[in-house]
Amino acid sequence: MIIDLRIYTYHSKGFRSFLKSYEEVGFALTSKHLGTTLGVFLSDSGVMNQTYQFFAYKDFDHRDQCRRGMLKDPNWGSFVRLDAEAIREQTSMLLAPLPASPYGGTAGAAAPEAAGPGAQRHFDLTIWQTRPEATDAAAALLNDRGIPALQQAGIGVIGAFRVLNGDEDRLALLSVHSSIAQRHRTMDSLRQEEAGAAFLADLAPLLRQRSSVYLNAPDYSPMR
């Protein structure tokens, strides 16, 4: 499995208009063509006018096939032209699940279910930039000790991934929490528990940088 994480940054003037168009037209088109939609999210920290869309594919051939079908759909061209000026920047980050990843790993677990009607959960996307010579070691550490330690601390790990394009010395973690407050409580638990503290201590020298963005899901997102 590979996951295509599409990150779009919009001009503030056209952001709300684009969101309305995507909900009414675009989401049905991407759901029809682009593999399995894991989730659609809006940034809730950092750059605010952003969307994060996760599409899962069996492999690269499946992704290419899906994208060719999308580009042949006349409705897709019409949608792109509808709000083309709203998009300022777009990025594609291709992700490969680690073996122990709850989503996409060798255990074959499904994505977490959507929250019930009216419920709102908080999502967190963390990117670790590793030292070039330490990427394999950091990936093994996250897989073997990090995921269990995170789960033990009460962090809802959705998936842990290696980045396959661009700067490949990166790892990504998508997690879910009932609230931002709960996210901070579980992070405190991770630092205080023996397994979590040891994982963080061993990971630190392997890293160049760490970044995190908070995400919220609209009602139509498959995972929210």
ChimeraX commands (.cxc) that place a marker at each C-alpha (Angstrom):
marker #1 position 0.00,0.00,0.00 radius 0.5
marker #1 position 1.01,3.59,-0.61 radius 0.5
marker #1 position -0.78,6.73,0.56 radius 0.5
marker #1 position -0.76,9.95,-1.42 radius 0.5
marker #1 position -1.02,12.87,1.00 radius 0.5
marker #1 position -2.10,15.93,-0.99 radius 0.5
marker #1 position -1.49,19.22,0.80 radius 0.5
marker #1 position -3.12,22.30,-0.73 radius 0.5
marker #1 position -2.49,25.88,0.35 radius 0.5
marker #1 position -5.06,28.47,-0.73 radius 0.5
marker #1 position -5.24,32.21,-1.03 radius 0.5
marker #1 position -7.30,33.40,1.92 radius 0.5
marker #1 position -9.72,35.24,-0.36 radius 0.5
marker #1 position -10.82,32.08,-2.20 radius 0.5
marker #1 position -10.47,29.49,0.56 radius 0.5
marker #1 position -14.09,29.32,1.73 radius 0.5
marker #1 position -15.35,29.30,-1.84 radius 0.5
marker #1 position -13.10,26.38,-2.68 radius 0.5
marker #1 position -14.19,24.42,0.38 radius 0.5
marker #1 position -17.82,24.82,-0.66 radius 0.5
marker #1 position -17.04,23.69,-4.22 radius 0.5
marker #1 position -15.04,20.72,-3.00 radius 0.5
marker #1 position -17.79,19.58,-0.65 radius 0.5
marker #1 position -20.48,19.92,-3.33 radius 0.5
marker #1 position -18.54,18.69,-6.39 radius 0.5
marker #1 position -14.89,17.79,-5.83 radius 0.5
marker #1 position -15.22,15.26,-3.03 radius 0.5
marker #1 position -17.50,13.00,-5.10 radius 0.5
marker #1 position -15.00,13.13,-7.99 radius 0.5
marker #1 position -11.92,12.33,-5.91 radius 0.5
marker #1 position -13.83,9.58,-4.09 radius 0.5
marker #1 position -14.80,8.09,-7.45 radius 0.5
marker #1 position -11.33,8.10,-8.95 radius 0.5
marker #1 position -8.53,8.36,-6.40 radius 0.5
marker #1 position -8.27,4.99,-4.69 radius 0.5
marker #1 position -9.66,4.92,-1.14 radius 0.5
marker #1 position -10.14,8.25,0.61 radius 0.5
marker #1 position -8.80,7.85,4.13 radius 0.5
marker #1 position -9.67,11.37,5.22 radius 0.5
marker #1 position -9.96,15.03,4.29 radius 0.5
marker #1 position -8.76,17.54,6.88 radius 0.5
marker #1 position -8.41,21.28,7.41 radius 0.5
marker #1 position -5.37,22.74,9.16 radius 0.5
marker #1 position -5.99,24.00,12.69 radius 0.5
marker #1 position -2.48,25.24,13.42 radius 0.5
marker #1 position 0.37,26.75,11.44 radius 0.5
marker #1 position -0.77,27.83,7.96 radius 0.5
marker #1 position -4.52,28.01,8.30 radius 0.5
marker #1 position -5.69,28.04,4.67 radius 0.5
marker #1 position -4.71,24.44,3.98 radius 0.5
marker #1 position -6.36,21.09,3.29 radius 0.5
marker #1 position -4.78,17.67,3.83 radius 0.5
marker #1 position -6.23,14.81,1.77 radius 0.5
marker #1 position -5.14,11.18,2.25 radius 0.5
marker #1 position -5.74,8.74,-0.63 radius 0.5
marker #1 position -4.72,5.07,-0.30 radius 0.5
marker #1 position -3.68,2.87,-3.24 radius 0.5
marker #1 position -2.61,-0.74,-3.60 radius 0.5
marker #1 position 0.65,0.29,-5.28 radius 0.5
marker #1 position 2.13,2.83,-7.71 radius 0.5
marker #1 position 0.51,1.16,-10.72 radius 0.5
marker #1 position -2.89,1.47,-9.07 radius 0.5
marker #1 position -2.23,5.16,-8.34 radius 0.5
marker #1 position -1.23,5.84,-11.97 radius 0.5
marker #1 position -4.31,4.03,-13.25 radius 0.5
marker #1 position -6.61,6.00,-10.95 radius 0.5
marker #1 position -5.08,9.34,-11.89 radius 0.5
marker #1 position -5.38,8.60,-15.61 radius 0.5
marker #1 position -9.06,7.83,-15.13 radius 0.5
marker #1 position -9.56,11.05,-13.18 radius 0.5
marker #1 position -7.91,13.20,-15.86 radius 0.5
marker #1 position -10.15,11.67,-18.55 radius 0.5
marker #1 position -13.31,12.60,-16.65 radius 0.5
marker #1 position -14.72,15.83,-18.18 radius 0.5
marker #1 position -16.28,16.69,-14.83 radius 0.5
marker #1 position -12.81,16.86,-13.29 radius 0.5
marker #1 position -11.64,19.50,-15.75 radius 0.5
marker #1 position -14.75,21.55,-15.04 radius 0.5
marker #1 position -14.15,21.35,-11.29 radius 0.5
marker #1 position -10.48,22.32,-11.57 radius 0.5
marker #1 position -11.36,25.38,-13.62 radius 0.5
marker #1 position -14.06,26.35,-11.13 radius 0.5
marker #1 position -11.66,27.39,-8.40 radius 0.5
marker #1 position -8.22,27.18,-10.01 radius 0.5
marker #1 position -7.28,30.68,-8.86 radius 0.5
marker #1 position -7.94,29.79,-5.20 radius 0.5
marker #1 position -4.96,27.41,-4.99 radius 0.5
marker #1 position -1.61,28.99,-4.14 radius 0.5
marker #1 position 0.47,25.83,-3.75 radius 0.5
marker #1 position 0.03,22.06,-3.86 radius 0.5
marker #1 position 2.28,19.28,-2.58 radius 0.5
marker #1 position 2.17,15.51,-2.90 radius 0.5
marker #1 position 3.80,13.41,-0.19 radius 0.5
marker #1 position 3.88,9.67,-0.93 radius 0.5
marker #1 position 3.83,7.52,2.19 radius 0.5
marker #1 position 4.60,3.84,2.78 radius 0.5
marker #1 position 3.14,2.37,6.00 radius 0.5
marker #1 position 5.63,0.85,8.43 radius 0.5
marker #1 position 4.99,-2.85,9.15 radius 0.5
marker #1 position 3.49,-2.12,12.60 radius 0.5
marker #1 position 1.38,0.80,11.38 radius 0.5
marker #1 position -2.24,0.30,12.51 radius 0.5
marker #1 position -3.39,1.46,9.06 radius 0.5
marker #1 position -1.69,-0.16,6.08 radius 0.5
marker #1 position 0.79,-2.25,8.05 radius 0.5
marker #1 position 1.24,-5.99,7.84 radius 0.5
marker #1 position -1.53,-6.57,10.40 radius 0.5
marker #1 position -3.98,-5.19,7.84 radius 0.5
marker #1 position -6.02,-3.16,10.30 radius 0.5
marker #1 position -8.66,-0.83,8.88 radius 0.5
marker #1 position -8.76,2.90,9.40 radius 0.5
marker #1 position -10.46,4.10,12.58 radius 0.5
marker #1 position -14.19,4.57,12.28 radius 0.5
marker #1 position -15.64,8.04,11.90 radius 0.5
marker #1 position -16.89,9.72,15.04 radius 0.5
marker #1 position -20.63,9.74,15.65 radius 0.5
marker #1 position -22.96,12.53,14.46 radius 0.5
marker #1 position -21.99,15.90,15.86 radius 0.5
marker #1 position -18.76,14.54,17.39 radius 0.5
marker #1 position -15.51,16.36,16.68 radius 0.5
marker #1 position -12.11,14.79,17.15 radius 0.5
marker #1 position -8.66,16.29,16.88 radius 0.5
marker #1 position -6.02,14.91,14.50 radius 0.5
marker #1 position -2.29,15.45,14.58 radius 0.5
marker #1 position 0.17,15.00,11.70 radius 0.5
marker #1 position 3.78,14.84,12.88 radius 0.5
marker #1 position 6.71,14.87,10.46 radius 0.5
marker #1 position 10.17,13.86,11.62 radius 0.5
marker #1 position 13.11,14.84,9.41 radius 0.5
marker #1 position 15.90,12.40,10.15 radius 0.5
marker #1 position 19.62,12.63,9.64 radius 0.5
marker #1 position 20.35,11.07,6.22 radius 0.5
marker #1 position 22.41,8.24,7.67 radius 0.5
marker #1 position 19.84,7.56,10.42 radius 0.5
marker #1 position 16.56,7.16,8.48 radius 0.5
marker #1 position 16.53,3.36,8.58 radius 0.5
marker #1 position 17.35,3.33,12.29 radius 0.5
marker #1 position 14.68,5.92,13.08 radius 0.5
marker #1 position 12.07,4.00,11.07 radius 0.5
marker #1 position 12.93,0.76,12.90 radius 0.5
marker #1 position 12.78,2.56,16.25 radius 0.5
marker #1 position 9.37,4.07,15.51 radius 0.5
marker #1 position 8.07,0.74,14.25 radius 0.5
marker #1 position 9.40,-1.51,17.02 radius 0.5
marker #1 position 9.22,0.71,20.09 radius 0.5
marker #1 position 7.58,4.01,19.17 radius 0.5
marker #1 position 4.16,2.80,18.09 radius 0.5
marker #1 position 3.70,0.58,21.21 radius 0.5
marker #1 position 4.90,3.40,23.48 radius 0.5
marker #1 position 2.55,5.92,21.87 radius 0.5
marker #1 position -0.39,3.55,22.20 radius 0.5
marker #1 position 0.52,2.74,25.81 radius 0.5
marker #1 position 0.39,6.47,26.59 radius 0.5
marker #1 position -3.15,6.65,25.19 radius 0.5
marker #1 position -2.32,8.20,21.81 radius 0.5
marker #1 position -4.61,6.97,19.04 radius 0.5
marker #1 position -2.09,6.02,16.36 radius 0.5
marker #1 position -3.75,5.84,12.95 radius 0.5
marker #1 position -0.66,5.28,10.85 radius 0.5
marker #1 position 3.14,5.55,10.83 radius 0.5
marker #1 position 4.88,5.99,7.49 radius 0.5
marker #1 position 8.10,6.52,5.57 radius 0.5
marker #1 position 8.11,9.32,3.00 radius 0.5
marker #1 position 8.95,8.05,-0.49 radius 0.5
marker #1 position 9.42,11.27,-2.49 radius 0.5
marker #1 position 11.07,14.66,-2.14 radius 0.5
marker #1 position 13.16,14.64,1.02 radius 0.5
marker #1 position 13.03,10.90,1.68 radius 0.5
marker #1 position 14.72,11.24,5.06 radius 0.5
marker #1 position 11.35,11.77,6.71 radius 0.5
marker #1 position 8.86,9.80,8.80 radius 0.5
marker #1 position 5.21,10.70,9.32 radius 0.5
marker #1 position 2.74,9.89,12.07 radius 0.5
marker #1 position -1.01,10.48,11.93 radius 0.5
marker #1 position -2.79,10.27,15.29 radius 0.5
marker #1 position -6.24,11.05,16.67 radius 0.5
marker #1 position -7.34,12.52,20.01 radius 0.5
marker #1 position -10.67,13.42,21.55 radius 0.5
marker #1 position -9.47,17.04,21.98 radius 0.5
marker #1 position -6.35,19.19,21.92 radius 0.5
marker #1 position -6.30,19.07,25.73 radius 0.5
marker #1 position -6.35,15.28,25.64 radius 0.5
marker #1 position -3.53,15.34,23.09 radius 0.5
marker #1 position -1.35,17.31,25.49 radius 0.5
marker #1 position -2.21,15.00,28.39 radius 0.5
marker #1 position -1.22,11.90,26.45 radius 0.5
marker #1 position 2.01,13.55,25.26 radius 0.5
marker #1 position 2.85,14.27,28.90 radius 0.5
marker #1 position 2.18,10.61,29.68 radius 0.5
marker #1 position 4.47,9.55,26.85 radius 0.5
marker #1 position 7.32,11.64,28.27 radius 0.5
marker #1 position 6.77,10.35,31.80 radius 0.5
marker #1 position 6.36,6.64,31.13 radius 0.5
marker #1 position 9.53,4.58,30.98 radius 0.5
marker #1 position 8.97,3.15,27.50 radius 0.5
marker #1 position 7.92,6.50,26.06 radius 0.5
marker #1 position 10.77,8.44,27.61 radius 0.5
marker #1 position 13.30,5.86,26.38 radius 0.5
marker #1 position 11.84,5.98,22.85 radius 0.5
marker #1 position 12.02,9.80,22.72 radius 0.5
marker #1 position 15.56,9.82,24.13 radius 0.5
marker #1 position 16.78,7.31,21.53 radius 0.5
marker #1 position 14.94,9.08,18.69 radius 0.5
marker #1 position 16.26,12.59,19.41 radius 0.5
marker #1 position 19.86,12.11,18.14 radius 0.5
marker #1 position 18.53,10.61,14.88 radius 0.5
marker #1 position 16.52,13.71,13.98 radius 0.5
marker #1 position 17.23,16.99,12.22 radius 0.5
marker #1 position 13.80,18.52,12.81 radius 0.5
marker #1 position 10.27,17.79,14.01 radius 0.5
marker #1 position 7.05,19.52,12.96 radius 0.5
marker #1 position 3.41,19.00,13.85 radius 0.5
marker #1 position 0.14,20.35,12.48 radius 0.5
marker #1 position -3.28,20.05,14.11 radius 0.5
marker #1 position -6.09,18.96,11.79 radius 0.5
marker #1 position -9.89,19.00,11.90 radius 0.5
marker #1 position -12.16,16.97,9.64 radius 0.5
marker #1 position -15.29,18.29,7.91 radius 0.5
marker #1 position -18.48,16.27,8.24 radius 0.5
marker #1 position -18.08,14.61,4.82 radius 0.5
marker #1 position -14.60,13.22,5.58 radius 0.5
marker #1 position -14.65,9.39,5.79 radius 0.5
marker #1 position -12.63,9.68,8.98 radius 0.5
marker #1 position -13.57,12.50,11.35 radius 0.5
marker link #1:1,2 radius 0.2
marker link #1:2,3 radius 0.2
marker link #1:3,4 radius 0.2
marker link #1:4,5 radius 0.2
marker link #1:5,6 radius 0.2
marker link #1:6,7 radius 0.2
marker link #1:7,8 radius 0.2
marker link #1:8,9 radius 0.2
marker link #1:9,10 radius 0.2
marker link #1:10,11 radius 0.2
marker link #1:11,12 radius 0.2
marker link #1:12,13 radius 0.2
marker link #1:13,14 radius 0.2
marker link #1:14,15 radius 0.2
marker link #1:15,16 radius 0.2
marker link #1:16,17 radius 0.2
marker link #1:17,18 radius 0.2
marker link #1:18,19 radius 0.2
marker link #1:19,20 radius 0.2
marker link #1:20,21 radius 0.2
marker link #1:21,22 radius 0.2
marker link #1:22,23 radius 0.2
marker link #1:23,24 radius 0.2
marker link #1:24,25 radius 0.2
marker link #1:25,26 radius 0.2
marker link #1:26,27 radius 0.2
marker link #1:27,28 radius 0.2
marker link #1:28,29 radius 0.2
marker link #1:29,30 radius 0.2
marker link #1:30,31 radius 0.2
marker link #1:31,32 radius 0.2
marker link #1:32,33 radius 0.2
marker link #1:33,34 radius 0.2
marker link #1:34,35 radius 0.2
marker link #1:35,36 radius 0.2
marker link #1:36,37 radius 0.2
marker link #1:37,38 radius 0.2
marker link #1:38,39 radius 0.2
marker link #1:39,40 radius 0.2
marker link #1:40,41 radius 0.2
marker link #1:41,42 radius 0.2
marker link #1:42,43 radius 0.2
marker link #1:43,44 radius 0.2
marker link #1:44,45 radius 0.2
marker link #1:45,46 radius 0.2
marker link #1:46,47 radius 0.2
marker link #1:47,48 radius 0.2
marker link #1:48,49 radius 0.2
marker link #1:49,50 radius 0.2
marker link #1:50,51 radius 0.2
marker link #1:51,52 radius 0.2
marker link #1:52,53 radius 0.2
marker link #1:53,54 radius 0.2
marker link #1:54,55 radius 0.2
marker link #1:55,56 radius 0.2
marker link #1:56,57 radius 0.2
marker link #1:57,58 radius 0.2
marker link #1:58,59 radius 0.2
marker link #1:59,60 radius 0.2
marker link #1:60,61 radius 0.2
marker link #1:61,62 radius 0.2
marker link #1:62,63 radius 0.2
marker link #1:63,64 radius 0.2
marker link #1:64,65 radius 0.2
marker link #1:65,66 radius 0.2
marker link #1:66,67 radius 0.2
marker link #1:67,68 radius 0.2
marker link #1:68,69 radius 0.2
marker link #1:69,70 radius 0.2
marker link #1:70,71 radius 0.2
marker link #1:71,72 radius 0.2
marker link #1:72,73 radius 0.2
marker link #1:73,74 radius 0.2
marker link #1:74,75 radius 0.2
marker link #1:75,76 radius 0.2
marker link #1:76,77 radius 0.2
marker link #1:77,78 radius 0.2
marker link #1:78,79 radius 0.2
marker link #1:79,80 radius 0.2
marker link #1:80,81 radius 0.2
marker link #1:81,82 radius 0.2
marker link #1:82,83 radius 0.2
marker link #1:83,84 radius 0.2
marker link #1:84,85 radius 0.2
marker link #1:85,86 radius 0.2
marker link #1:86,87 radius 0.2
marker link #1:87,88 radius 0.2
marker link #1:88,89 radius 0.2
marker link #1:89,90 radius 0.2
marker link #1:90,91 radius 0.2
marker link #1:91,92 radius 0.2
marker link #1:92,93 radius 0.2
marker link #1:93,94 radius 0.2
marker link #1:94,95 radius 0.2
marker link #1:95,96 radius 0.2
marker link #1:96,97 radius 0.2
marker link #1:97,98 radius 0.2
marker link #1:98,99 radius 0.2
marker link #1:99,100 radius 0.2
marker link #1:100,101 radius 0.2
marker link #1:101,102 radius 0.2
marker link #1:102,103 radius 0.2
marker link #1:103,104 radius 0.2
marker link #1:104,105 radius 0.2
marker link #1:105,106 radius 0.2
marker link #1:106,107 radius 0.2
marker link #1:107,108 radius 0.2
marker link #1:108,109 radius 0.2
marker link #1:109,110 radius 0.2
marker link #1:110,111 radius 0.2
marker link #1:111,112 radius 0.2
marker link #1:112,113 radius 0.2
marker link #1:113,114 radius 0.2
marker link #1:114,115 radius 0.2
marker link #1:115,116 radius 0.2
marker link #1:116,117 radius 0.2
marker link #1:117,118 radius 0.2
marker link #1:118,119 radius 0.2
marker link #1:119,120 radius 0.2
marker link #1:120,121 radius 0.2
marker link #1:121,122 radius 0.2
marker link #1:122,123 radius 0.2
marker link #1:123,124 radius 0.2
marker link #1:124,125 radius 0.2
marker link #1:125,126 radius 0.2
marker link #1:126,127 radius 0.2
marker link #1:127,128 radius 0.2
marker link #1:128,129 radius 0.2
marker link #1:129,130 radius 0.2
marker link #1:130,131 radius 0.2
marker link #1:131,132 radius 0.2
marker link #1:132,133 radius 0.2
marker link #1:133,134 radius 0.2
marker link #1:134,135 radius 0.2
marker link #1:135,136 radius 0.2
marker link #1:136,137 radius 0.2
marker link #1:137,138 radius 0.2
marker link #1:138,139 radius 0.2
marker link #1:139,140 radius 0.2
marker link #1:140,141 radius 0.2
marker link #1:141,142 radius 0.2
marker link #1:142,143 radius 0.2
marker link #1:143,144 radius 0.2
marker link #1:144,145 radius 0.2
marker link #1:145,146 radius 0.2
marker link #1:146,147 radius 0.2
marker link #1:147,148 radius 0.2
marker link #1:148,149 radius 0.2
marker link #1:149,150 radius 0.2
marker link #1:150,151 radius 0.2
marker link #1:151,152 radius 0.2
marker link #1:152,153 radius 0.2
marker link #1:153,154 radius 0.2
marker link #1:154,155 radius 0.2
marker link #1:155,156 radius 0.2
marker link #1:156,157 radius 0.2
marker link #1:157,158 radius 0.2
marker link #1:158,159 radius 0.2
marker link #1:159,160 radius 0.2
marker link #1:160,161 radius 0.2
marker link #1:161,162 radius 0.2
marker link #1:162,163 radius 0.2
marker link #1:163,164 radius 0.2
marker link #1:164,165 radius 0.2
marker link #1:165,166 radius 0.2
marker link #1:166,167 radius 0.2
marker link #1:167,168 radius 0.2
marker link #1:168,169 radius 0.2
marker link #1:169,170 radius 0.2
marker link #1:170,171 radius 0.2
marker link #1:171,172 radius 0.2
marker link #1:172,173 radius 0.2
marker link #1:173,174 radius 0.2
marker link #1:174,175 radius 0.2
marker link #1:175,176 radius 0.2
marker link #1:176,177 radius 0.2
marker link #1:177,178 radius 0.2
marker link #1:178,179 radius 0.2
marker link #1:179,180 radius 0.2
marker link #1:180,181 radius 0.2
marker link #1:181,182 radius 0.2
marker link #1:182,183 radius 0.2
marker link #1:183,184 radius 0.2
marker link #1:184,185 radius 0.2
marker link #1:185,186 radius 0.2
marker link #1:186,187 radius 0.2
marker link #1:187,188 radius 0.2
marker link #1:188,189 radius 0.2
marker link #1:189,190 radius 0.2
marker link #1:190,191 radius 0.2
marker link #1:191,192 radius 0.2
marker link #1:192,193 radius 0.2
marker link #1:193,194 radius 0.2
marker link #1:194,195 radius 0.2
marker link #1:195,196 radius 0.2
marker link #1:196,197 radius 0.2
marker link #1:197,198 radius 0.2
marker link #1:198,199 radius 0.2
marker link #1:199,200 radius 0.2
marker link #1:200,201 radius 0.2
marker link #1:201,202 radius 0.2
marker link #1:202,203 radius 0.2
marker link #1:203,204 radius 0.2
marker link #1:204,205 radius 0.2
marker link #1:205,206 radius 0.2
marker link #1:206,207 radius 0.2
marker link #1:207,208 radius 0.2
marker link #1:208,209 radius 0.2
marker link #1:209,210 radius 0.2
marker link #1:210,211 radius 0.2
marker link #1:211,212 radius 0.2
marker link #1:212,213 radius 0.2
marker link #1:213,214 radius 0.2
marker link #1:214,215 radius 0.2
marker link #1:215,216 radius 0.2
marker link #1:216,217 radius 0.2
marker link #1:217,218 radius 0.2
marker link #1:218,219 radius 0.2
marker link #1:219,220 radius 0.2
marker link #1:220,221 radius 0.2
marker link #1:221,222 radius 0.2
marker link #1:222,223 radius 0.2
marker link #1:223,224 radius 0.2
view
